[in-house]
Amino acid sequence: MWVLQNSHAFGLRPELQTPLDLSTLPSPLHAVIIIAVYCVSLLATSLYLIHRRDIGGPS
C-alpha cells in the first residue's frame, strides 16, 4: 500500500518522474525479514555498548 501511494505525483511534475515498476520490488516477506534483522542488530549493538560502559564508577 505504501509503495503504491509513493508512486503518485502529489503535485510534483509528472514528466520528471519515472513510473514505478512493482515487479522489481522485493516481496513484503523479504522486506519484513530485512527490517527485523536490522532492528535486532541495532538492539544487540546498543545492549553490548551499554553493558560495556563503566556506569558504576571506580571501585
C-alpha positions as CSV (number, residue, x, y, z in Angstrom):
1,M,0.0,0.0,0.0
2,W,2.8,2.5,0.9
3,V,4.6,1.7,-2.3
4,L,1.6,2.4,-4.4
5,Q,0.9,5.7,-2.5
6,N,4.5,6.7,-3.2
7,S,4.0,6.2,-6.9
8,H,1.6,9.1,-7.1
9,A,2.8,12.5,-8.2
10,F,1.2,14.6,-5.3
11,G,1.7,17.9,-7.0
12,L,5.1,17.1,-8.5
13,R,5.8,17.4,-12.2
14,P,4.9,14.0,-13.6
15,E,7.1,14.4,-16.7
16,L,10.2,14.3,-14.3
17,Q,9.1,11.1,-12.6
18,T,9.6,7.6,-13.8
19,P,6.8,5.1,-13.5
20,L,7.1,2.6,-10.6
21,D,7.6,-1.0,-11.7
22,L,6.2,-3.2,-9.0
23,S,7.8,-6.3,-10.4
24,T,11.3,-5.0,-9.4
25,L,10.4,-4.6,-5.8
26,P,11.2,-7.3,-3.2
27,S,8.3,-9.3,-1.7
28,P,6.8,-8.0,1.6
29,L,8.2,-11.0,3.4
30,H,11.7,-10.2,2.3
31,A,11.2,-6.6,3.4
32,V,10.0,-7.6,6.8
33,I,12.9,-10.0,7.3
34,I,15.4,-7.3,6.3
35,I,13.9,-4.8,8.7
36,A,13.8,-7.4,11.5
37,V,17.5,-8.3,11.0
38,Y,18.3,-4.6,11.0
39,C,16.4,-3.9,14.3
40,V,17.9,-6.9,16.0
41,S,21.4,-5.9,15.0
42,L,20.9,-2.4,16.3
43,L,19.4,-3.7,19.6
44,A,22.3,-6.1,20.1
45,T,24.9,-3.4,19.4
46,S,23.2,-1.0,21.7
47,L,22.9,-3.5,24.5
48,Y,26.6,-4.5,24.1
49,L,27.7,-0.9,24.2
50,I,25.5,-0.2,27.3
51,H,26.9,-3.2,29.2
52,R,30.4,-2.3,28.3
53,R,30.3,1.1,29.9
54,D,31.5,1.7,33.4
55,I,28.3,3.1,34.9
56,G,29.1,2.3,38.5
57,G,32.3,4.4,38.6
58,P,35.6,3.4,40.0
59,S,35.6,0.6,42.6
